[in-house]
Every structure is written in C-alpha cells, then in structure tokens.
C-alpha cells in the first residue's frame, strides 16, 4: 500500500444544504496536516467508491458468466483466456486511497463537530474492505491507514478481517443512532441525504452479506447464528424495497467528467455521442438462453437490448423486442458475434440521456435473497418472514430494479419452474443462488463473481479460449504493493490465482 503525496483540491462553492460534486480527495501526507472539512472529503469519498467499483464490477460480470464481449474488438485474452499477471486488475491502490479518505473522516469528524459522518464513514470503510478481501484474501487491516506509523503494514488473515468488519459495523450502528445529521450538512451525503435510519439498514445489510459469505464453512454456524441474532435484535432492519446508490439527480451532471461513470464508460458522452465501448460488453449466450428457457423475457428485455442496440427512441431497442431478437455471445467467443448481431447492455443500465442515475452499491433484491438464504440455513433466527417470503420478495425487487413490472414476478410463485417457484425447486439454496445471480447482473459484478465462486452455481460454460475447466478464484497482489511492501506480500506465500481459494470458497 503506497503512501501517496497529498493533493487537496480547491473546495468547490457548495451551498450549505445542497452539496454538489466536490471531487475532493485527501491522501494523507505524513509531513503535512490536512485541512479539509470532513464533509467535503466524505462526499468525494462516496463518489470515488462508486468510480472504483466500475472496474472490479466489470471483471466480475465476465467471470460470473453474465457478460462477454462482442467481436467488434480483438478478444481480450487477459479476461477470457485468464492470461493475467500482477500488473493487471489493480483495484488495490484505488481502494486503499479511498479508505484513507474514510479514515480521515472518522478521525476528524469530532473535532469539526460533524459526528454524524463517523458512522456512515465506518459503513463505507467496511464495504471497501469487504471488496478487498473478496478479491485478494489476506490484506493489511489492523496496521493499515496509519501513514508513517506503518509504512509497510502487515497483512491480516482474511477471516480475521471479516470478523473485524462485523465489529466495525457494530460500532457504526452505535455512531449512526447517536448522531443525527445536521440539516446544514445533509447534502454532503450523496447516498441517503442524511437519513440515518437508512444508513443503519445498509450497515445491517453489509453485516448480513459478510456473514452469509461464510455460511458454507464447516464449524462456522454458531458464530454466524450469534451475529444474525444480534442483527435481528438490534431492530433497525434492512433496506428491502430500494437500492443503495451513490449520486443520482442533482449530483451527476451533463458535463465531461461528471456523468454517472457507467453511462460515461459504456453509454454516451456529455453531448450524447455514443462511446466506443458501447459496442464492447455483451450478455452471454448462457444468460440469454436460460432466461428464454424459463420464460423470463421481461427481465431479459431489461438486462439487454435486442440486436441492433438502442434506437433513436431512448430506452427502446432498434429491432422488435421479441425473444428471438435477443442474442447472447458464447463466453470468450472471438468471431461470429459482431456488435449489430448481439445484445448490448440494456435499459436497466443504459438509456441515452439518463446520465444522472445513481450508481448502485447494493440492490434490495440482493438483501431479500440474503435474508432468504439466512432463513433457509438458520430457521431459528427470525427476520420477520420465511425463506420463501424473502425469496419471492427477491424476485419481485429484481423486477422492480430492472424496470420491469414487479407485479409480473407473481406469475412465477406457483409456476412450477425450477429455481423460480420456491416450493417446486428441488434445491432451495440453489434456487436462491440462481435468483441472486440474475439479480446482481448489470448491478454488482464483483458480488456476482463472489457468489459464483462460493456456490459454483449456476454452472456457466467455460471460456472457449481455455481448453480445461481452470478458472480464476482470486486476483494477484498488485506489483505496486509487491514493490513497496515486499516482505509482507511474500509472507502470504506463493499465490496461484487458479488454486489459492479464499477462505469462504470451500467447494
């Protein structure tokens, strides 16, 4: 983890109640005392978290078997033949840079009389650390973020980090419930606008995610049940009917560099011109054909556009939106699927002119399906519903989030379709995993890849670029960390990205 020089950008002219985009970043310089107000740093840190997630989510969408690439580009052997090194997929540096910002907010909110930022900053710190564990395994945690106090931080065991994150979220809940946002600063919160009840619910959802990730580990049930019971007893509940998102209307602007990052990368520029990468990601043949086979065409039509892409009418496909016009690309296929003949990312993600959608950090569908798994595995811990109740709610919320008519989800409740009808599904946990896989598509690729590694389900086809069934199970530590913290990186042993599984990946 590099110690970077401090860059304090000029504070933008922000009104006291409507904080616009600040793009302010604090990278702690051990020789200079930072002087920025925590609320400005917090706003930018939230924006940076979403921007950082763009790359890891894209990689995850591919390796979860949801996206491939069109043949309008030379095939990426880094992604599809798994020919990568410690010089690729460096999501590490940006994450630790971002964590330093949240640490600054936590350490300085009291002195600036902005205590209401401390709890939310701890929630976001936990989220970023969870993502780092799920990509790299053992990471610096207890000795991290200390500046000159720890120039070469030791690595903590990944399970220990996960346990530390549960404790951090417990601390966050205490801080959140003790400190309401001052009305003059709600604009600095570009996630919940200062709504502490929702921050508490997000904290509980992250705890739930971290605990359920460990559910297949032998001997872990007692710990998980104890922590789940604490969540149920705490009483704040979960966000079960809306997404957790950064920015949105009033934050993202129709200006270069200030668009929603997803829109900016795969959609359009500030003037409405199509980005070159709009022709790159494509839904996989496996995803498209599975949705067709299940009759789940409403979600299919929201996940992707029909061949030909988005028409002059924003959000509508050029070709007729019938099942036959949705064509997926076999994973890693290098020919035969040009952009015009395959399904691009759909209106759930990209609509021309909608540059100011929130960047989704967590969906309500995922929360409900996590509750379904928790209730199925640990029936004696009550969250106010049965596994079947939460399963149905997960499908309904997935429809809603994608922009499909959520009432149509009811058709699957008694349909008898495997992995859709809970009663008819022979393996309830596989049904939950399958619905989670669909619900995470387009929204959270890293989490989709994590769930795929944890469950090995659905069984997606191997890349056509690879002759065996070898697939990545983690990332290498980046060469930047190897260069600045070599002793501690080497202490982790020889990393094989195809066999060095993370601690929750037990199958």
C-alpha positions in Angstrom: 0.0 0.0 0.0 1.7 3.1 -1.2 1.9 6.4 0.8 1.0 9.0 -1.7 1.6 12.7 -1.7 -1.2 14.9 -0.5 -3.4 16.6 -3.0 -6.0 18.9 -1.6 -8.1 20.3 -4.4 -9.8 23.7 -4.1 -13.1 23.3 -2.2 -15.9 23.9 -4.7 -18.5 26.5 -3.9 -21.2 24.4 -2.2 -24.4 25.6 -0.7 -24.9 24.5 2.9 -27.9 22.3 2.1 -27.2 21.1 -1.5 -23.7 19.8 -1.7 -22.8 19.4 -5.4 -19.9 17.2 -6.7 -16.7 18.2 -5.0 -14.2 15.7 -6.4 -12.1 16.4 -3.3 -9.5 13.8 -2.3 -7.4 13.6 0.8 -4.4 11.3 0.5 -2.6 11.6 3.9 0.8 13.1 3.6 2.8 12.3 6.8 4.6 15.7 6.5 1.5 17.9 6.1 -1.6 18.3 8.2 -4.7 18.1 6.1 -7.1 21.0 6.5 -10.2 20.0 4.5 -13.5 19.7 6.3 -14.7 16.1 6.7 -18.0 16.7 5.0 -16.2 17.6 1.7 -13.9 14.6 1.9 -16.9 12.3 2.7 -18.8 13.5 -0.4 -15.8 12.8 -2.7 -15.0 9.5 -1.0 -18.5 8.2 -1.7 -18.1 9.3 -5.4 -14.7 7.6 -5.5 -16.0 4.3 -4.1 -18.5 4.1 -7.0 -15.9 5.0 -9.6 -13.5 2.4 -8.2 -16.2 -0.2 -8.4 -16.6 0.2 -12.1 -13.5 -1.9 -13.0 -14.0 -4.6 -10.4 -17.7 -4.9 -11.3 -16.8 -5.3 -15.0 -14.3 -8.1 -14.3 -16.8 -9.8 -12.0 -19.6 -9.6 -14.6 -17.4 -11.5 -17.1 -16.1 -14.1 -14.6 -19.6 -14.7 -13.2 -20.6 -15.7 -16.7 -23.0 -12.8 -17.3 -21.1 -10.7 -19.8 -18.8 -11.5 -22.7 -17.5 -9.2 -25.4 -18.7 -8.6 -29.0 -16.4 -9.4 -31.9 -16.0 -5.7 -32.9 -12.8 -5.8 -30.9 -9.8 -8.2 -30.6 -10.6 -10.7 -28.0 -9.2 -9.8 -24.5 -7.0 -12.8 -23.6 -6.5 -11.1 -20.2 -10.2 -11.5 -19.4 -11.2 -14.5 -21.5 -8.1 -16.7 -21.5 -7.1 -15.7 -18.0 -3.7 -14.6 -19.1 -3.1 -12.0 -16.5 -0.3 -11.1 -14.1 0.2 -8.9 -11.0 0.3 -6.0 -13.4 -3.4 -6.5 -14.3 -6.6 -5.8 -12.3 -5.0 -3.4 -9.8 -8.1 -2.5 -7.8 -5.9 -2.4 -4.6 -4.3 1.1 -4.9 -7.6 2.9 -5.6 -9.3 1.1 -2.7 -6.7 1.9 -0.1 -6.6 5.5 -1.4 -10.3 5.6 -0.8 -10.0 4.0 2.6 -7.6 6.8 3.7 -10.4 9.3 2.9 -12.9 7.5 5.1 -10.3 7.1 7.8 -9.7 10.9 7.7 -13.5 11.5 8.1 -13.6 9.1 11.0 -10.6 10.6 12.8 -11.6 14.3 12.2 -15.4 14.3 12.4 -15.4 15.0 16.2 -13.1 18.0 16.0 -15.1 19.5 13.2 -18.4 18.9 15.1 -19.5 16.6 12.3 -20.0 13.4 14.4 -22.9 12.4 12.2 -20.4 11.4 9.5 -18.4 9.0 11.6 -21.0 6.1 11.4 -21.6 6.3 7.7 -17.8 6.6 7.0 -17.4 3.3 9.0 -20.1 1.6 7.0 -18.3 2.6 3.8 -14.9 1.6 5.2 -16.4 -1.8 5.9 -17.8 -2.1 2.3 -14.4 -1.3 0.7 -12.5 -3.7 3.0 -15.1 -6.4 2.2 -14.5 -5.9 -1.5 -10.7 -6.1 -1.0 -10.9 -9.4 0.9 -13.2 -10.9 -1.8 -10.6 -10.1 -4.5 -7.3 -10.6 -2.7 -7.8 -12.6 0.5 -5.3 -11.6 3.3 -4.9 -7.9 3.3 -3.5 -5.1 5.6 -6.1 -4.2 8.1 -5.1 -3.6 11.7 -1.8 -1.8 10.6 -3.3 -0.1 7.6 -4.2 3.6 7.1 -1.6 4.8 9.7 0.7 6.9 7.5 4.3 7.0 8.8 3.1 4.9 11.7 3.1 1.9 9.4 4.9 2.3 6.1 4.9 -1.4 5.4 1.7 -2.7 7.1 1.5 -6.4 7.9 -1.3 -8.5 6.4 -4.2 -9.8 8.5 -5.8 -13.2 7.9 -8.9 -12.7 5.7 -11.3 -14.4 8.2 -10.0 -12.1 11.0 -10.6 -9.1 8.7 -14.2 -10.3 8.1 -14.7 -10.6 11.9 -13.2 -7.1 12.3 -15.7 -5.7 9.8 -18.6 -7.1 11.8 -17.2 -5.3 14.8 -16.7 -2.1 12.7 -20.3 -2.2 11.6 -21.4 -2.7 15.2 -19.5 0.5 16.0 -21.0 2.2 13.0 -24.5 1.4 14.2 -23.8 2.9 17.6 -22.5 6.1 16.0 -25.3 6.4 13.5 -28.1 6.0 16.1 -26.4 8.5 18.4 -25.8 11.3 15.9 -28.5 12.6 13.5 -27.3 14.6 10.5 -27.3 18.4 11.0 -29.7 19.8 8.4 -27.0 22.0 7.0 -24.9 19.0 6.0 -27.4 16.5 4.6 -26.2 17.5 1.1 -22.8 16.1 1.8 -24.4 12.6 2.0 -24.9 11.7 -1.7 -26.3 8.2 -0.7 -29.1 8.8 1.8 -29.3 12.6 2.1 -28.6 12.3 5.9 -31.2 9.6 6.6 -29.6 7.8 9.5 -32.3 5.1 9.6 -31.3 4.1 6.1 -27.6 4.1 7.0 -28.3 1.7 9.8 -30.3 -0.6 7.5 -27.4 -0.5 5.0 -25.0 -1.4 7.8 -27.2 -4.4 8.7 -27.3 -5.5 5.1 -23.5 -5.5 4.8 -23.3 -7.5 8.0 -25.7 -10.0 6.5 -23.7 -10.2 3.3 -20.4 -10.8 5.2 -21.9 -13.4 7.4 -23.7 -15.3 4.6 -20.5 -15.4 2.5 -19.2 -17.7 5.3 -22.2 -19.9 5.5 -20.6 -22.9 3.8 -17.6 -23.0 6.1 -17.6 -26.0 8.4 -17.8 -25.1 12.1 -18.9 -21.5 11.4 -22.6 -21.9 12.1 -22.5 -20.9 15.7 -20.7 -17.7 15.1 -23.0 -16.8 12.2 -26.1 -17.5 14.1 -25.0 -15.4 17.0 -24.3 -12.5 14.8 -27.5 -12.9 12.8 -29.4 -12.9 16.1 -27.7 -9.7 17.1 -28.9 -8.1 13.8 -32.5 -9.3 14.4 -32.4 -8.0 18.0 -30.9 -4.6 17.0 -34.1 -3.8 15.3 -33.1 -1.3 12.5 -34.0 -3.8 9.8 -32.9 -3.7 6.2 -33.5 -1.7 3.0 -35.7 -4.3 1.3 -37.5 -2.1 -1.3 -34.9 0.3 -2.6 -31.3 0.3 -3.8 -28.3 1.8 -2.1 -26.9 4.2 -4.7 -24.4 7.0 -5.0 -25.1 10.3 -6.6 -28.1 10.5 -8.9 -30.1 13.5 -10.0 -28.5 16.8 -8.7 -25.1 15.2 -8.4 -24.2 13.8 -11.8 -24.2 16.5 -14.4 -24.3 16.6 -18.2 -20.6 17.8 -18.2 -17.5 15.9 -19.1 -16.1 14.1 -16.1 -19.3 14.5 -14.1 -21.5 11.9 -15.7 -22.6 8.6 -13.9 -19.4 6.5 -14.5 -21.3 3.6 -16.0 -23.1 5.9 -18.5 -19.7 7.6 -19.3 -17.9 4.3 -20.0 -20.4 2.2 -21.9 -23.1 4.7 -22.9 -22.6 8.2 -24.1 -20.6 11.3 -23.6 -21.9 14.6 -22.2 -23.1 15.6 -25.7 -25.0 12.3 -26.3 -22.4 10.8 -28.6 -22.1 7.0 -28.3 -19.0 5.8 -26.5 -16.8 3.4 -28.5 -17.0 0.9 -25.7 -20.8 0.8 -26.1 -20.2 -2.0 -28.6 -17.9 -4.0 -26.2 -19.9 -5.7 -23.4 -22.5 -8.3 -24.4 -24.8 -10.5 -22.5 -23.6 -14.1 -22.5 -25.4 -16.8 -24.5 -25.8 -18.8 -21.3 -27.7 -15.9 -19.6 -29.9 -15.1 -22.5 -30.8 -18.7 -23.3 -31.5 -19.5 -19.6 -33.9 -16.6 -19.3 -35.6 -17.5 -22.5 -36.0 -21.2 -21.4 -37.6 -20.0 -18.1 -39.9 -17.6 -19.9 -38.2 -14.8 -18.0 -38.3 -12.5 -21.0 -39.4 -9.4 -19.1 -36.1 -9.3 -17.2 -34.2 -10.3 -20.3 -35.5 -7.2 -22.2 -34.3 -5.0 -19.3 -30.9 -6.6 -19.0 -30.1 -6.2 -22.7 -31.2 -4.5 -25.9 -32.4 -6.6 -28.8 -29.8 -6.9 -31.6 -29.1 -3.5 -33.1 -28.9 -1.8 -29.7 -30.8 1.2 -28.5 -32.8 3.0 -31.1 -33.4 6.8 -31.7 -36.1 6.4 -29.1 -34.3 6.4 -25.8 -34.6 3.1 -23.9 -36.2 1.2 -26.8 -34.4 -1.4 -29.0 -33.9 -0.8 -32.7 -35.3 -4.3 -33.5 -38.6 -5.6 -32.3 -38.3 -6.5 -28.6 -39.2 -10.2 -29.0 -37.3 -13.1 -27.6 -35.8 -14.1 -31.0 -34.1 -10.8 -31.3 -32.1 -11.2 -28.1 -28.8 -12.9 -28.9 -26.1 -13.6 -26.4 -22.4 -14.3 -27.1 -20.8 -17.6 -26.1 -18.3 -16.7 -23.3 -14.9 -15.8 -24.9 -16.1 -16.4 -28.5 -13.8 -14.4 -30.8 -15.9 -14.4 -34.1 -19.4 -14.6 -35.4 -21.0 -12.1 -33.0 -20.5 -8.6 -34.2 -22.0 -5.7 -32.3 -25.0 -5.3 -34.5 -25.9 -9.0 -34.2 -25.7 -9.4 -30.4 -27.4 -8.0 -27.4 -25.8 -5.0 -25.7 -26.3 -3.8 -22.1 -29.9 -2.9 -21.8 -32.1 -0.1 -20.4 -31.7 -1.3 -16.8 -28.2 0.1 -17.1 -28.0 2.5 -20.1 -30.6 4.8 -21.6 -29.5 7.8 -23.7 -29.9 11.0 -21.8 -30.1 9.3 -18.4 -26.6 10.3 -17.3 -27.7 11.1 -13.7 -28.9 7.7 -12.4 -27.5 6.7 -9.0 -24.6 4.3 -9.1 -25.9 1.2 -7.3 -23.9 -0.2 -4.4 -26.4 -2.8 -3.3 -29.8 -3.8 -4.5 -32.9 -4.6 -2.5 -33.2 -7.9 -4.4 -29.8 -9.0 -3.0 -30.8 -8.0 0.5 -34.0 -10.1 0.3 -32.2 -13.1 -1.2 -29.6 -12.9 1.5 -32.4 -13.0 4.0 -33.9 -16.0 2.1 -30.6 -17.8 2.5 -30.2 -16.9 6.1 -33.7 -18.0 6.9 -33.3 -21.3 4.9 -30.0 -22.1 6.7 -30.8 -20.8 10.1 -34.5 -21.1 10.5 -34.4 -20.4 14.3 -33.2 -16.9 13.7 -36.3 -14.8 12.7 -36.2 -11.8 10.5 -40.0 -11.5 10.3 -40.6 -13.8 7.3 -39.8 -17.2 5.9 -37.2 -18.2 3.4 -40.0 -18.5 0.8 -41.3 -15.0 1.7 -37.9 -13.4 1.1 -37.2 -15.5 -2.0 -40.4 -14.2 -3.6 -39.6 -10.6 -2.5 -36.1 -11.0 -4.0 -37.6 -11.8 -7.4 -40.1 -9.0 -7.1 -37.5 -6.5 -6.2 -35.3 -7.7 -9.0 -38.1 -7.0 -11.5 -38.6 -3.5 -10.0 -34.9 -2.6 -10.0 -34.6 -3.6 -13.6 -37.6 -1.5 -14.6 -39.9 -4.4 -15.3 -43.4 -4.6 -13.9 -42.9 -6.1 -10.5 -46.4 -7.5 -10.4 -45.4 -9.8 -13.2 -43.0 -11.6 -10.9 -46.0 -13.0 -9.1 -46.5 -15.3 -12.1 -43.5 -17.4 -11.0 -44.7 -18.0 -7.5 -46.8 -21.1 -8.4 -45.4 -21.7 -11.9 -43.7 -24.9 -11.1 -40.5 -23.6 -12.8 -37.3 -24.8 -11.2 -35.4 -22.0 -9.4 -38.4 -19.7 -9.7 -41.1 -21.4 -7.8 -39.7 -21.9 -4.3 -41.9 -24.9 -3.4 -41.3 -26.6 -6.7 -37.5 -26.1 -6.6 -35.7 -29.3 -5.6 -32.7 -27.5 -4.1 -33.8 -24.3 -2.2 -30.3 -23.0 -1.8 -29.5 -23.4 -5.5 -32.8 -21.6 -6.3 -31.7 -18.7 -4.1 -28.2 -18.7 -5.6 -29.7 -18.7 -9.1 -32.0 -15.8 -8.4 -29.2 -13.9 -6.8 -27.1 -14.4 -9.9 -29.8 -12.8 -12.1 -30.5 -10.0 -9.6 -26.8 -9.0 -9.4 -26.4 -8.9 -13.2 -25.6 -5.4 -14.5 -25.6 -4.0 -11.0 -22.8 -5.7 -9.0 -20.4 -7.9 -10.9 -17.9 -8.3 -8.1 -20.6 -9.6 -5.8 -21.9 -11.9 -8.6 -18.4 -13.3 -9.0 -18.1 -13.8 -5.3 -21.4 -15.6 -5.1 -20.5 -17.7 -8.1 -17.2 -18.8 -6.5 -19.0 -19.5 -3.2 -21.9 -21.5 -4.7 -20.5 -22.8 -8.0 -23.9 -22.2 -9.3 -25.3 -21.7 -11.9 -22.9 -23.9 -13.8 -21.8 -21.5 -16.5 -19.8 -22.6 -19.6 -16.0 -22.3 -19.6 -14.5 -19.7 -21.9 -14.0 -21.0 -25.4 -10.4 -19.6 -25.1 -9.5 -22.2 -22.4 -9.1 -25.9 -23.1 -9.8 -27.1 -19.5 -12.0 -26.0 -16.6 -9.4 -23.9 -14.9 -10.9 -20.5 -13.8 -9.6 -17.7 -11.6 -10.6 -17.9 -7.9 -8.9 -14.6 -6.9 -6.5 -11.9 -8.0 -2.8 -11.5 -7.6 -1.5 -8.9 -5.2 -0.6 -6.0 -7.5 3.0 -5.3 -8.4 2.7 -1.8 -6.7 2.2 -3.5 -3.4 5.0 -6.1 -4.1 7.3 -3.2 -4.7 6.6 -1.1 -1.6 5.7 -3.9 0.9 7.6 -6.9 -0.5 8.3 -8.6 2.8 4.7 -8.7 3.9 3.4 -9.7 0.4 6.0 -12.5 0.2 4.8 -13.7 3.7 1.5 -14.6 2.1 3.2 -17.4 0.2 3.1 -18.3 -3.5 -0.2 -17.2 -4.9 -1.8 -19.3 -7.6 -4.9 -17.5 -8.9 -6.4 -20.8 -10.0 -6.0 -22.8 -6.8 -5.4 -20.3 -3.9 -9.0 -20.1 -2.9 -10.4 -17.5 -0.4 -11.4 -18.8 3.0 -15.1 -18.8 2.2 -14.7 -20.7 -1.1 -14.8 -24.2 0.3 -16.2 -26.2 -2.6 
